[in-house]
Amino acid sequence: MFNKRKIETICILLSFLLIIILSFLLIIAIADTVFHWDILPKHVEKVMILFMASSGVIIGACFLLSLMVNLSLISSNLEKIADTLKPEEKKKDE
C-alpha cells in the first residue's frame, strides 16, 4: 500500500513550483508579444512553449491525482465513522 498523504504532498508541491515557473514564463511571453521584443531566438521560444504546455498538462494531472487521493481519504474516513456508529443509531437512521 502507498502513503496517500505523501503522494498528495508531492503533487501539491510539484504543482505549486510549476505554477510559479509557468506564471513567470507567461508574463515574459505576453510582454514579448505586446512590446514586440525579441528576447529569445525562435527555437528557444518553441522549447519554452513546449515546456509551458507540458507544465499545464502536469499541473492538471497533479490536480486530478490529488482530487482522487482526497476522495479516497474522505471515503475511508466516512467508512470509519459509519463503523463507529452504534447499532441503535443505525436503526434510527434507516
Summary of the structure (lengths in Angstrom):
residues: 94
radius of gyration: 22.4
end to end distance: 34.2
largest distance: 73.6
contacts: 207
relative contact order: 0.12
helix: 86%
strand: 0%
